[in-house]
Amino acid sequence: MMHCGKRHICAVVACILVFGSILICSRKGTHLHSNIIRKIFFQEKNGSPAGHFCRGKPTQNVITPLKDNKTFIIAPYFDGRESKVTRVIGIVHHEDVKELYCWFCCQPHGEIQTTSAEIDVHSDRFGFPYGTADIVCLEPPDCDPTHVSIHWSPHGNIDQLPRFEIKNRKAETSSVDFTVCISAMFGNYNNVLQFIQSMEMYKILGVQKVVIYKNSCSQLMEKVLKFYIEEGTVEIIPWPINSHLKVSTKWHFSMDAKDIGYYGQITALNDCVYRNMLRSKFVILNDADEIILPRKHPDWKTMMQSLQEQNPGTGIFLFENHIFPETISTHTFNISSWNTVPGVNILQHVHREPDRKEVFNPKKMIIDPRKVVQTSVHSVLRAYGNSVSVPVDVALIYHCRVPLQGNLPRESLIRDTTLWRYNSSLIMNVNKVLYQTVL
């Protein structure tokens, strides 16, 4: 009995050892499996592998020419407002580019599917042979594309094609209220004082982000831009369009027969709208020497709340442009330390030109980017919802520049000191920037 008992105990011990070994191995396997899962999750979370299986040459530049040399890709954006499409902002020759295809990289395995593109050249081309275009492709069913290549044929070698990440695929809540889009900074831009004053006015009025499509500027201006980038206010989009096309500084082909007008301003504006579609409640489309100046409200937020209440369903608000000639000045706010800084002191220019009945008064805009499909400079070309012109007594564009009615005497101009309401904050803020950058 005793012998039998010992054998029984041995068997039990042996069973326990075998079971323990199985359990340990199982746990090691589970641990290894969860490590693999964690690794994959970590990679996906950190972005490496959304396009991990996508072939093609990744693009680094904002403007990418295709091999046909008649098509230039800026960026693709997901647009699910009507159907699931990828809308590629580009520049094309309006006659020579007839056929393009989207080569979608579908997840999770990187399978390539091609669809024919609709090439929608914007109507505001102003006679130039090249114009802004939406290259629009319906996304294939059962495809969750993260990247796309554009090609003139549905056949070819994907490894030789540029690959673009499709932006705006993930829904986001608007992180800022107001973004200003400035396009384009060119001509070795050096109007430093007025630029800083505009930036500080934008911030006083409620802007959180200013996006600048920069072609060229002075070294002094570079220092100022560096300050605003580090502050977190400015985002620079490099815009070397003259490396690809013959660009005009004029808005119409009849004035300067080049490839594209005004340094591709319209293309930059459309890219800026889509770039900020999910991250900004409103986008302001104006130039660096323009300020949308409220006259009934202290800032843009209260003004837009009021305008939206009065105009439900409206997504485009148009503001009249008014010229404050830099040739007519006052001695008020002649700040000696500012006199060494290149550029215009806007506080000294408070006389505006009167309207001319026979001349169209151009407008600039504050838009809800989610309601805009295509924009031009002074109006929106395609949108969901209404546009409204904002009365001058509510707000106007303060535009300090060379006069358009240069022969008018001072007495014929309208004295408008709305800007002076902000003078103490503006002077203090401008001085802070100048002492950290220029002075």
C-alpha positions in Angstrom: 0.0 0.0 0.0 2.8 2.2 1.0 4.6 1.6 -2.4 1.4 2.2 -4.4 0.9 5.5 -2.5 4.3 6.7 -3.4 3.7 5.9 -7.1 0.4 7.8 -6.9 2.1 10.9 -5.4 4.8 10.8 -8.1 2.2 10.7 -10.8 0.4 13.7 -9.3 3.7 15.6 -9.1 4.5 14.7 -12.7 1.1 15.9 -13.8 1.5 19.2 -11.9 4.9 19.7 -13.6 3.6 19.0 -17.0 0.6 21.3 -16.5 2.8 24.0 -15.1 5.1 23.9 -18.1 2.1 24.1 -20.5 0.8 27.1 -18.5 4.2 28.9 -18.6 4.5 28.3 -22.3 1.0 29.4 -22.9 1.6 32.6 -20.9 4.8 33.2 -22.8 3.0 32.7 -26.1 0.2 35.0 -25.0 2.7 37.6 -23.8 4.5 37.3 -27.1 1.2 37.6 -29.0 0.1 40.7 -27.0 3.6 42.2 -27.6 3.0 41.8 -31.3 -0.4 43.4 -31.0 1.0 46.2 -29.0 3.7 46.8 -31.5 1.2 46.9 -34.4 -1.0 49.2 -32.4 1.9 51.5 -31.5 3.0 51.6 -35.1 -0.5 52.5 -36.3 -0.9 55.1 -33.6 2.3 56.7 -34.5 1.4 56.8 -38.2 4.1 54.5 -39.7 2.0 52.0 -41.2 -1.1 53.8 -42.5 0.9 53.9 -45.8 3.4 51.1 -44.8 2.2 48.9 -47.7 1.7 51.7 -50.2 4.1 51.8 -53.1 5.3 54.9 -55.1 7.7 57.7 -54.4 6.7 59.7 -51.3 6.5 63.4 -52.0 8.1 66.1 -49.9 7.2 69.3 -51.8 4.1 71.4 -51.8 4.1 71.6 -55.6 4.8 68.3 -57.4 5.0 68.3 -61.2 3.8 65.1 -63.0 5.9 63.8 -65.8 3.6 65.2 -68.5 4.8 68.7 -67.3 1.3 70.1 -67.7 0.0 69.0 -64.4 1.1 70.1 -60.9 -0.2 68.5 -57.7 -0.6 70.5 -54.5 -2.4 68.0 -52.2 -5.3 65.5 -52.1 -8.1 65.9 -49.6 -10.9 63.6 -48.6 -14.3 65.2 -49.3 -17.3 63.2 -47.9 -19.8 66.0 -48.1 -21.8 64.5 -51.0 -20.1 61.2 -51.7 -16.8 59.6 -50.8 -14.4 61.4 -53.1 -10.7 62.4 -53.0 -10.4 66.0 -54.2 -6.9 66.8 -55.4 -6.0 70.5 -55.6 -3.8 71.1 -58.6 -2.7 73.3 -61.5 -3.3 72.1 -65.0 -3.0 73.4 -68.6 -6.7 74.1 -69.3 -6.5 72.7 -72.9 -3.7 70.1 -72.9 -4.7 68.0 -69.9 -7.7 65.9 -70.9 -7.3 62.6 -68.9 -6.1 61.7 -65.4 -6.5 58.7 -63.1 -6.3 58.3 -59.4 -4.3 55.2 -58.2 -5.6 54.5 -54.8 -3.6 52.6 -52.2 -6.3 50.7 -50.3 -5.8 49.5 -46.7 -5.1 47.3 -44.9 -2.9 45.5 -47.5 -1.9 48.2 -49.9 -3.9 46.9 -52.9 -3.9 49.4 -55.8 -7.2 50.4 -57.4 -7.5 52.9 -60.2 -10.5 55.2 -61.1 -10.9 57.9 -63.7 -10.7 61.5 -62.5 -13.0 64.4 -63.3 -10.8 67.4 -64.1 -12.6 70.5 -63.0 -10.7 73.6 -64.0 -11.9 76.6 -62.0 -13.8 79.2 -64.0 -11.7 82.1 -62.6 -8.6 81.5 -64.8 -8.6 85.1 -66.1 -7.2 84.1 -69.5 -4.0 82.4 -68.4 -3.3 79.0 -69.9 -2.8 77.3 -66.5 -5.4 77.4 -63.9 -6.5 75.9 -60.5 -8.2 72.5 -60.9 -10.0 70.0 -58.8 -8.9 66.5 -59.8 -11.8 64.6 -58.3 -12.0 60.8 -58.0 -14.8 58.7 -56.5 -13.2 56.3 -54.0 -13.7 52.6 -54.9 -16.0 50.6 -52.7 -14.4 48.3 -50.1 -11.3 50.5 -50.3 -10.1 52.6 -47.4 -7.4 54.7 -49.2 -4.7 56.5 -47.2 -2.6 57.5 -50.2 -3.1 58.3 -53.9 -1.0 58.7 -57.0 -2.1 60.7 -60.1 -1.2 59.5 -63.6 -2.3 60.1 -67.2 -3.0 56.4 -67.7 -4.7 53.6 -65.7 -1.7 51.4 -66.6 1.9 51.8 -65.6 4.5 51.2 -62.8 3.2 52.4 -59.4 6.8 52.4 -58.1 7.6 55.3 -60.5 4.7 57.5 -59.5 4.7 60.2 -56.8 2.6 59.1 -53.8 0.5 61.6 -51.8 -1.1 61.2 -48.4 -4.8 61.9 -48.5 -5.5 64.6 -45.9 -8.7 65.2 -43.9 -9.5 61.5 -43.6 -10.1 61.7 -39.9 -12.9 63.7 -38.5 -11.6 66.5 -36.2 -13.2 69.1 -34.0 -12.3 72.7 -35.0 -9.3 73.5 -32.8 -9.3 77.3 -33.6 -11.9 79.9 -34.3 -10.2 82.0 -36.9 -7.4 81.2 -39.4 -6.1 83.9 -41.9 -4.9 82.7 -45.3 -2.3 84.9 -47.0 -1.3 84.1 -50.5 1.2 84.7 -51.8 4.2 86.4 -50.3 6.5 87.3 -53.2 8.8 89.9 -54.7 11.3 89.8 -51.8 8.6 91.2 -49.6 9.9 93.7 -47.1 6.9 95.7 -45.7 8.0 94.7 -42.2 6.2 97.3 -40.1 2.9 96.9 -41.8 3.1 93.2 -41.7 3.7 93.2 -37.9 0.9 95.6 -37.4 -1.4 93.5 -39.4 -0.4 90.3 -37.5 -1.0 92.0 -34.1 -4.3 93.4 -35.3 -5.4 89.9 -36.4 -4.5 88.6 -32.9 -6.4 91.4 -31.2 -9.4 90.7 -33.3 -9.3 87.0 -32.5 -7.0 85.0 -34.9 -5.2 82.0 -33.7 -3.4 80.9 -36.9 -2.0 82.7 -40.0 -1.1 80.5 -42.9 1.3 82.2 -45.4 2.2 80.8 -48.8 5.7 82.1 -49.1 7.6 82.6 -52.3 10.2 85.1 -51.3 10.9 87.8 -48.7 13.8 89.8 -47.3 16.2 88.6 -44.6 14.6 91.0 -42.1 11.2 89.6 -42.9 12.6 86.1 -42.4 13.5 87.1 -38.8 10.0 88.3 -38.2 8.4 85.2 -39.6 10.7 83.0 -37.5 9.4 84.9 -34.4 5.8 84.2 -35.3 6.5 80.6 -36.2 8.1 80.0 -32.8 5.2 81.8 -31.1 2.9 79.4 -32.8 0.9 81.9 -34.8 2.3 81.5 -38.3 2.5 78.4 -40.5 4.6 78.8 -43.6 3.8 76.8 -46.7 6.8 77.1 -49.2 5.4 78.2 -52.5 8.2 78.0 -55.2 5.7 78.2 -58.1 8.2 80.2 -60.3 10.4 77.1 -60.3 7.7 75.3 -62.4 5.9 78.0 -64.4 6.3 81.5 -65.7 4.3 83.6 -63.2 2.7 86.9 -63.6 2.4 89.6 -60.9 -0.9 90.7 -62.7 -4.3 89.2 -62.3 -5.2 89.0 -66.0 -3.4 87.4 -69.0 -4.0 90.6 -71.1 -1.8 92.6 -68.7 1.1 90.1 -68.7 1.1 87.1 -71.0 2.6 84.4 -68.7 1.6 80.8 -67.7 -0.4 81.7 -64.5 -1.6 84.8 -62.7 -0.5 86.4 -59.5 1.9 83.7 -58.4 -0.9 81.1 -58.4 -2.8 82.9 -55.7 -6.1 81.2 -56.4 -4.5 77.7 -56.1 -3.0 78.7 -52.8 -6.3 80.0 -51.4 -8.1 76.8 -52.4 -5.4 74.7 -50.7 -5.7 76.8 -47.6 -9.4 76.3 -47.4 -9.1 72.5 -47.5 -6.0 72.5 -45.3 -8.0 74.2 -42.6 -11.4 72.7 -43.3 -11.4 70.5 -40.2 -9.3 72.5 -37.8 -10.7 76.1 -38.1 -14.3 77.3 -37.5 -13.7 80.3 -39.9 -11.1 81.0 -42.6 -10.3 84.6 -43.6 -9.1 85.1 -47.1 -7.2 88.4 -47.4 -3.8 89.9 -48.1 -1.1 91.0 -45.6 -2.0 94.7 -46.1 -5.7 94.1 -45.5 -7.6 94.0 -42.1 -11.3 93.2 -41.8 -12.1 95.9 -39.3 -15.3 95.6 -37.3 -17.1 98.9 -36.7 -20.0 97.8 -34.5 -18.3 95.0 -32.6 -15.0 94.8 -30.6 -13.7 91.7 -32.4 -14.4 89.0 -35.0 -16.0 86.5 -32.7 -18.8 88.8 -31.5 -19.2 90.1 -35.1 -19.6 86.7 -36.6 -22.0 85.5 -33.8 -24.2 88.5 -34.7 -23.9 88.0 -38.5 -24.7 84.2 -38.2 -27.8 84.9 -36.0 -29.0 87.4 -38.6 -28.1 85.2 -41.6 -28.8 81.5 -40.7 -27.4 79.0 -43.1 -24.9 81.5 -44.6 -21.3 80.2 -45.0 -19.7 83.1 -46.9 -19.5 86.7 -45.6 -18.2 89.3 -48.0 -16.6 92.6 -46.8 -16.0 95.7 -49.0 -12.5 96.7 -49.7 -11.6 100.3 -48.9 -8.3 102.0 -49.9 -6.5 104.1 -47.2 -3.8 105.6 -49.4 -0.3 105.5 -47.9 0.4 108.8 -49.6 -2.0 110.7 -47.2 -0.8 110.6 -43.6 -1.3 112.3 -40.2 1.3 113.3 -37.6 -0.5 111.3 -34.9 1.3 108.2 -33.8 4.6 109.2 -35.4 6.6 106.8 -33.2 10.3 107.6 -33.6 11.6 104.0 -33.0 9.3 102.7 -35.8 10.8 105.1 -38.4 13.9 102.9 -38.7 11.7 99.8 -39.7 11.0 99.4 -43.4 7.3 99.5 -44.2 4.1 101.5 -43.6 2.8 102.7 -40.2 -0.9 102.1 -40.7 -1.9 104.2 -37.6 -0.9 107.3 -39.6 -3.2 106.5 -42.5 -6.9 107.1 -41.5 -8.3 108.7 -44.7 -10.0 106.5 -47.2 -10.9 106.9 -50.8 -14.6 107.4 -51.6 -16.5 104.8 -53.6 -16.7 105.3 -57.4 -20.2 104.4 -58.7 -18.9 103.1 -62.0 -16.1 100.9 -60.5 -16.7 97.5 -58.9 -15.6 97.5 -55.3 -13.8 94.2 -54.7 -14.5 92.2 -51.6 -12.7 89.8 -49.3 -14.2 87.0 -47.3 -14.7 85.3 -44.0 -15.9 81.8 -44.8 -17.1 78.6 -43.1 -14.6 76.2 -44.9 -16.9 73.2 -44.6 -19.4 75.0 -46.8 -17.0 76.0 -49.6 -16.1 73.8 -52.6 -14.2 76.2 -54.8 -13.1 79.8 -54.1 -11.7 82.7 -56.1 -10.1 85.8 -54.6 -13.1 88.1 -54.3 -15.9 85.5 -54.3 -16.7 81.8 -53.8 -17.3 79.9 -57.0 -19.1 76.9 -55.6 -20.5 76.5 -52.1 -23.2 74.9 -49.9 -25.4 77.6 -48.4 -25.7 81.4 -49.0 -23.3 84.3 -49.4 -24.1 87.7 -47.8 -22.5 91.1 -48.3 -21.8 92.7 -45.0 -22.8 96.4 -44.7 -20.0 98.9 -44.4 -21.4 100.2 -41.1 -20.8 96.7 -39.6 -17.3 96.1 -41.0 -15.0 97.1 -43.8 -11.6 96.1 -45.2 -8.9 98.5 -44.1 -6.5 98.3 -47.0 -3.5 100.6 -46.7 -1.6 100.7 -50.1 -0.8 103.0 -53.0 -3.8 105.1 -54.0 -6.2 104.1 -56.7 -7.5 107.7 -56.9 -4.2 109.4 -56.7 -5.4 112.8 -57.9 -7.9 113.3 -55.1 -7.1 116.1 -52.6 -7.2 115.3 -48.9 -10.5 117.1 -48.5 -12.2 114.6 -50.9 -11.1 111.6 -48.7 -13.2 110.3 -45.8 -11.6 110.5 -42.4 -12.1 107.1 -40.7 -10.3 106.5 -37.4 -11.9 103.2 -36.5 -8.4 101.7 -36.3 -7.5 104.0 -33.5 -9.9 102.2 -31.1 -7.2 99.6 -30.9 -4.2 101.9 -30.7 -2.9 101.3 -27.2 -3.0 97.5 -27.4 -1.6 97.6 -31.0 1.4 99.9 -30.1 2.3 97.9 -27.0 2.1 94.6 -29.0 4.0 95.9 -32.0 6.8 97.2 -29.7 7.2 93.8 -28.1 7.7 92.1 -31.5 10.0 94.8 -32.8 12.3 94.7 -29.8 12.5 90.9 -30.1 13.2 90.9 -33.8 14.2 94.1 -35.6 15.2 96.8 -33.1 
